[in-house]
């Protein structure tokens, strides 16, 4: 007997990211920390006891640290198994099949995937050709069905940011209309501007943060959703118990006790981002502005060739040419100066080969 999934799921594509076989290579593809987490996290792991693994997670110490670090109240946030789970939690809690989500694209693919599982209407709003944010189209597309507006600031995969006046206008007008705003700040550490304090002012705002990028804890899966007490209370009704494991909790606590490490890493990335951007532009390539730990670069007809040749050299980047507005573009992660120089030298050599044969 064959069992059919729900109608909304039948035609959904599988999400199968190329995450296998990456160890030991130059990982500039998933926007991870290519250096690794704080040494204090490793010290913590070395001191693990059998009880730490055997016992169900306890969150109080980490929550106290988050309250202090983010200047937030204890009932204004919830821990999730990565921001991925946070996105799903938000959609599962507040979105029904008859609702509409406004989704600026290109952006993180899991927004659309989780919305598709619910079966709601997803109105995609294309970024402008220069990858600036389509604020006017957001307002034009608000309807009676609109329940949620998704913003990623900075945005993945474009690396671009939304003007402050536009973010504030969207949050304010959406609040007046009873529409939620989900603001993904996964790349905050490389940008430095946040709207997190506004969760105390606007009832409709949800802000997401992650430990997967600057903190170097992607393998442990930990995110935070910040919002007002009523929204967090609703989240708690839906979230699976113990979805964040003990090791993630202990690692995050150790990482937050070494915030200087994260600050130093983020500053290094900002400097190397400028270095890589200048080097790529000197090669005649179009590089889009970025406030993240990656650069979207247009390689024109050489895009797939460069991508494959980099992989041959065990330098991993992401090919984003199938995304709207990103034809012939690779997303190049930023690492240390040594890693960045290795990337640039490889690109120079590969483009030289391409130009000789084309």
C-alpha positions in Angstrom: 0.0 0.0 0.0 1.3 3.4 -0.9 0.7 6.4 1.4 0.5 9.8 0.0 1.8 12.9 1.8 -0.4 15.9 2.2 -1.2 17.7 -1.1 1.1 20.7 -0.2 4.1 18.4 0.1 3.7 16.1 -3.0 5.3 18.5 -5.5 7.9 20.0 -3.2 11.5 19.4 -4.2 13.9 17.8 -1.6 16.4 20.1 0.0 19.7 18.2 -0.2 22.6 20.5 0.5 26.1 19.3 -0.5 27.4 18.9 3.0 29.3 15.6 2.7 33.0 15.2 2.2 33.9 18.8 3.2 36.4 18.2 6.0 39.9 19.2 5.4 39.1 21.4 2.4 38.9 25.2 2.2 35.3 25.6 3.2 34.0 28.9 1.8 30.6 27.5 0.8 28.3 27.5 3.8 29.3 30.8 5.4 30.6 29.0 8.5 33.5 30.2 10.6 36.5 28.7 8.7 38.7 29.2 11.7 36.5 27.6 14.3 34.9 28.4 17.6 36.5 30.1 20.6 39.2 28.0 22.4 37.1 28.3 25.5 34.5 26.1 23.8 37.1 23.4 23.1 38.2 23.6 26.7 34.6 23.1 27.8 34.4 20.0 25.7 37.5 18.6 27.2 36.0 18.9 30.6 32.7 17.1 29.7 31.5 14.5 32.2 29.3 11.4 31.6 26.5 13.2 33.4 26.7 16.1 30.9 25.7 13.7 28.1 23.3 11.6 30.1 21.1 14.3 31.6 18.4 16.2 29.8 19.3 19.8 28.9 19.1 22.5 31.5 18.8 26.0 30.1 18.8 28.4 33.0 22.5 29.4 33.0 22.5 30.1 29.3 19.3 32.0 29.5 20.7 34.2 32.3 23.8 34.9 30.1 21.5 35.8 27.1 19.5 38.1 29.2 22.6 40.0 30.2 24.4 39.9 26.8 21.4 41.0 24.7 19.8 43.3 27.3 16.5 41.4 27.1 13.9 40.1 29.5 13.6 36.4 30.3 10.2 36.1 28.6 11.3 37.8 25.4 13.3 35.0 23.7 13.3 31.3 23.0 16.1 28.9 22.1 15.8 26.8 18.9 17.7 24.1 17.2 19.3 26.6 14.8 17.5 29.4 13.1 16.1 26.8 10.7 13.9 25.4 13.5 13.1 29.0 14.5 11.7 29.7 11.0 9.6 26.6 11.1 8.4 27.3 14.6 7.3 30.8 13.6 5.4 29.5 10.5 3.9 26.5 12.3 2.7 28.8 15.1 1.2 31.7 13.2 0.6 30.8 9.6 -2.5 29.0 8.2 -3.1 27.6 4.7 -5.3 30.6 3.9 -2.7 33.1 4.9 -0.1 34.9 2.7 3.6 35.5 3.3 5.5 38.3 1.5 9.0 36.9 0.7 11.6 39.1 -1.0 13.8 37.0 -3.2 16.5 35.8 -3.7 16.9 34.8 0.0 17.4 31.9 2.3 15.6 28.9 0.8 14.2 27.5 4.0 11.6 30.3 4.3 9.8 29.1 1.2 10.2 25.4 2.0 8.6 25.7 5.4 5.9 27.9 4.0 5.2 25.3 1.3 4.8 22.6 4.0 1.9 24.7 5.5 0.4 25.2 2.0 -0.1 29.0 2.4 0.3 31.5 -0.4 3.9 32.8 -0.8 4.1 36.1 -2.7 7.6 36.4 -4.0 8.9 40.0 -4.4 12.0 40.3 -6.5 14.9 42.4 -5.3 15.9 45.2 -7.7 18.5 44.5 -10.4 21.3 46.1 -8.4 20.2 43.8 -5.4 18.8 46.7 -3.4 15.6 46.1 -1.4 12.2 46.4 -3.1 10.5 48.4 -0.4 7.8 49.9 -2.6 6.8 46.5 -3.9 6.4 45.2 -0.3 3.8 47.9 0.4 2.1 47.4 -2.9 1.7 43.7 -2.3 0.2 43.8 1.2 -3.3 42.3 1.0 -6.1 41.2 3.4 -4.5 37.7 3.5 -1.0 39.0 4.4 0.0 37.6 7.8 3.8 37.8 7.6 6.6 39.8 6.0 10.0 38.2 5.9 13.2 40.4 6.0 16.8 39.1 6.1 19.2 41.9 7.0 21.9 41.3 5.9 20.4 39.0 3.3 21.7 35.6 2.2 22.6 35.0 -0.7 23.0 38.7 -1.8 24.9 40.0 1.2 23.1 43.3 0.9 21.3 45.3 3.6 18.0 47.2 3.8 18.1 50.9 4.5 17.2 51.7 8.1 14.2 54.0 7.1 12.8 51.1 5.1 13.1 48.6 7.9 11.4 50.9 10.3 8.6 51.8 7.9 7.9 48.2 7.2 7.8 47.2 10.9 5.6 50.2 11.8 3.1 49.9 8.9 2.9 46.1 9.3 2.2 46.6 13.0 -0.6 49.0 12.3 -2.1 46.4 9.9 -1.7 43.4 12.2 1.1 41.8 10.2 4.0 39.9 11.6 7.6 40.8 10.6 10.3 38.2 10.9 13.7 39.8 10.8 16.6 37.4 10.2 19.9 38.8 11.6 22.0 35.7 11.2 24.8 37.9 9.8 24.6 40.7 12.3 28.1 40.2 13.6 29.6 41.2 10.2 27.3 44.2 9.9 27.0 45.6 13.4 23.5 47.1 13.1 20.6 45.5 14.8 16.9 46.1 15.3 16.7 43.7 18.3 15.7 46.5 20.8 12.6 47.1 18.8 11.0 43.9 20.0 10.2 45.9 23.2 8.4 48.5 21.1 6.5 46.6 18.4 4.2 43.7 19.1 4.6 42.3 15.6 8.4 41.9 15.4 10.4 38.7 15.7 14.2 38.9 15.4 16.4 35.8 14.8 20.0 35.3 15.7 22.3 32.3 15.2 25.5 30.8 16.7 26.3 29.2 13.4 28.2 32.0 11.7 30.6 34.2 13.7 30.5 32.0 16.8 31.6 28.9 14.8 29.0 26.5 16.3 27.1 25.5 13.1 27.5 21.8 13.9 25.7 22.2 17.2 22.6 24.0 15.9 21.6 26.8 18.1 19.5 29.9 17.3 17.5 32.4 19.3 14.1 34.1 18.5 13.5 37.4 20.2 10.0 38.9 20.5 7.4 40.1 23.0 6.0 38.0 25.8 2.8 37.0 24.0 4.6 35.7 20.9 7.2 33.8 22.9 4.4 32.2 25.0 2.8 31.0 21.8 6.1 29.6 20.5 6.5 27.6 23.7 3.2 25.8 23.0 4.6 24.5 19.7 8.3 24.0 20.2 9.4 20.4 20.9 10.8 19.9 24.4 14.6 19.7 24.7 15.1 20.6 21.0 18.4 22.3 21.9 20.8 19.7 23.2 23.1 20.0 26.2 26.3 20.3 24.2 24.9 23.2 22.3 23.9 24.9 25.5 27.3 24.4 27.1 29.2 25.6 24.0 27.1 28.7 23.6 27.6 29.6 27.3 31.4 29.2 26.8 31.3 31.2 23.6 29.4 34.1 25.2 32.0 34.1 27.9 34.6 34.9 25.2 32.8 37.6 23.2 36.1 39.2 22.4 37.0 36.2 20.3 33.8 36.7 18.2 34.5 40.5 17.9 38.0 39.9 16.8 37.0 37.3 14.2 34.2 39.5 12.8 36.6 42.4 12.5 39.1 40.2 10.6 36.3 39.1 8.3 35.4 42.7 7.5 39.0 43.6 6.6 39.4 40.5 4.5 36.1 41.1 2.8 37.4 44.4 1.6 40.7 42.8 0.5 38.9 40.0 -1.5 36.5 42.5 -3.1 39.3 44.8 -4.2 41.3 41.8 -5.7 38.3 40.5 -7.6 37.4 43.9 -8.9 41.0 44.3 -10.1 40.4 41.2 -12.2 37.5 43.0 -13.9 34.8 41.1 -12.1 31.5 42.5 -10.8 31.3 42.2 -7.0 28.2 43.2 -5.2 28.3 45.2 -2.0 28.2 43.0 1.1 27.8 43.3 4.9 28.3 39.6 5.5 31.1 37.0 5.5 30.7 36.3 1.8 30.7 38.1 -1.6 28.4 37.6 -4.6 30.6 37.8 -7.7 29.6 37.6 -11.3 31.9 35.5 -13.4 29.8 35.8 -16.5 30.3 32.8 -18.9 33.2 31.4 -16.8 31.0 30.9 -13.8 30.5 27.1 -13.9 34.1 26.6 -15.1 35.5 28.6 -12.2 33.2 26.8 -9.7 34.3 23.3 -10.9 38.0 24.2 -11.1 37.9 25.6 -7.6 36.4 22.3 -6.4 39.2 20.4 -8.1 41.6 22.4 -6.0 39.5 21.6 -2.9 38.3 25.2 -2.5 34.5 25.0 -1.9 32.2 27.9 -2.8 28.5 28.0 -3.7 27.2 28.3 -7.2 24.1 30.6 -7.1 23.5 31.0 -10.8 20.1 29.3 -10.5 18.8 32.0 -8.2 16.9 35.0 -9.6 19.1 38.0 -10.4 22.2 35.9 -9.7 22.9 34.4 -13.1 26.6 33.5 -13.5 27.3 34.3 -9.8 29.3 32.5 -7.2 29.0 33.1 -3.5 32.5 33.3 -2.1 33.0 32.9 1.6 35.5 35.1 3.4 38.2 33.5 5.6 41.6 34.4 7.1 44.0 36.5 5.0 45.9 33.3 4.1 42.7 31.6 3.0 41.6 34.6 1.1 44.9 34.9 -0.7 44.7 31.2 -1.6 41.2 31.8 -3.1 42.3 34.8 -5.1 45.4 33.1 -6.5 43.3 30.1 -7.5 40.7 32.4 -9.3 43.5 34.2 -11.1 45.0 31.0 -12.3 41.6 29.5 -13.4 40.5 32.7 -15.2 43.9 32.7 -17.0 43.2 29.2 -18.2 39.6 30.1 -19.2 40.8 33.2 -21.2 43.4 31.1 -23.1 40.7 28.7 -24.3 37.8 31.1 -24.9 
